[in-house]
Amino acid sequence: MALRGPAVFAPGSRGSLDEAGTEGREAAALAAAGVALEDDEEEDGRRGLLRWDGFSAWLHCVCVVGFDLELGQAVEVIYPQHSKLTDKEKTNICYLSFPDSNSGCLGDTQFCFRFRQSSGRRVSLHCLLDQFDKDLPVYLKKDPAYFYGYVYFRQVRDKTLKRGYFQKSLVLISKLPYIHFFHTVLKQIAPEYFEKNEPYLEAACNDVDRWPAPVPGKTLHLPIMGVLMKVRIPTCHDKPGTTQMVQLTQQADTHTSIILPTVHEVDLFRCFCPVFLHSQMLWELVLLGEPLVVMAPSPSESSETVLALVNSISPLKYYSDFRPYFTIHDSEFKEYTTRTQAPPSVILGVTNPFFAKTLQHWPHIIRIGDLKPAGEIPKQVKVKKLKNLKTLDSKPGVYTSYKPYLNRDEEIIKQLQKGVQQKRPSEAQSVILRRYFLELTQSFIIPLERYVASLMPLQKSISPWKSPPQLRQFLPEEFMKTLEKTGPQLTSGIKGDWIGLYRHFLKSPNFDGWFKTRRKEMTQKLEALHLEALCEEVRKLC
């Protein structure tokens, strides 16, 4: 593995900026969190923040991956230099940062991958950032076991190189699942990096180090190499399905400002476009945590489609593993392709035709062609039985024997088809599809929320002289009985076997993850009420 440190600037070229940034970052982070500082407090805050703490709030590190004729893909630069990556993590980053050779990605390509953090790594997060994580929607919380990789890959002909091509990736490694945001950052810095190399990269990293902390609910102003990005990270208190737009304060700066309407969402309709006739069935498969493979011609299509599938059950969190781009070199390749046991609950995005053979025992496979640019509509693929899997490497389609529990909603199909005929923008189609998925998910989850709330003991049972009361046990059959009067039919017109869908869901990883989270929240609420009762009793005695 080739590895070298980044080039550095000549002495004094950025020293004053670094010092100013170091002094102000803690104050900026606290100010973004709504904490007012007096002069003395501000000085204390400056002394308490180390170099690169601001950077670490957003990114773990930045990697440059190139192609070495002897070593193959190799990490050329890791920045900042003190960033820790195990050999296994570096190997994963190397292979995941390049498209498979069959993809034929000439020019610039952007995509995303996700990989498992090596076991035994110490997790250390700034206490302030832990507080921010608490305020995020559950589907945007950091997963301590995984990293995201955001890639800008360039492949162009270069006769001066032995291989005949310039091939290099700039990769942002982060815990934050802010797909749209980091892709936008890469669009700003990657093209110039390929021209100016490491000094430019160091300057960009210094800009990130001066950013305010990623505080949910605040309008954040994030300068990067002469461009000002304005973003707002959602909070757990936002109404699902709404986007609070960031507004420009000065019209004069529009030419240097980028306003991001979202930090994490992908173009949902563009991804579902080839399969939107089957979008409700795919929603069921994701909800139930079924093993699912997306075969696509490039990492861009595979990663966007996998992320769109995961996003389809929002505001529910997808609790199983998902890999937007997965290769035969991945450290989990054997684990996920073995035939000695049932396929795991995971969504894989792949591009190598080899997977058509190694994953043909998986129960649900989506094969898509090239995603069309906005305004162009691809031919709709059909659902095909698994016996036709031998044609998987050439013909697009949804290969599954799955029979949906719910009847297909013809209304949403007509609405989307009408939009196609009227050349409605993809963004508008995505809004319609996202609202449809949201309403479907909410109709499904509200009866569960209502039943789980009934497991909470009455407040009058909380006594300062006894231990906090326990939550009642979740009884599946008791829950099923509640559906007759307070089921999804109250909010959804879709017919079908809702009971069967719930029974299947209760056995899924998504239910397990959702219920554990709700139980933890309710237990904490009970403990807080018990503590409140104790304090009240102490006040009486005093």
Secondary structure, 3 states (H helix, E strand, C coil): CCCECCCCCCCCCCHHHHHHHHHHHHHHHHHHCCCCCCHHHHHHHHHHCCCCHHHHCCCCEEEEEEEECCCEEEEEEEECCCCCCCHHHHHHHHHHCCCCHHHCCCEEEEEEEEEECCCCCCCCCCHHHHHHHHCCCHHHCCCCCEEEEEEEEEEEECCCCCCCEEEEEEEEEECCCCHHHHHHHHHHHHHHHHHHCHHHHHHHHHHHHCCCCCCECCEEEEEECCEEEEEEECCCCCCCCCCCCCCCCCHHHHHHEEECCCCCCCCHHHHHHHHHHHHHHHHHHHHCCCCEEEECCCHHHHHHHHHHHHHCCCCCCCCCEEECCCCCCCCCHHHHHCCCCCCCCEEEEECCCCHHHHCCCCCEEEECCCCCCCCCCCCCCCEECHHHHHHCCCCCEEEECCCCCECCCHHHHHHHHHHHHCCCCHHHHHHHHHHHHHHHHHHHHHHHHHHHHCCCCCHHHCCCCCCCCCCCCCCHHHHHHHHHHHCHHHCCCCCECHHHHHHHHCCCHHHHHHHHHHHHHHHHHHHHHHHHHHHHHHHHHC
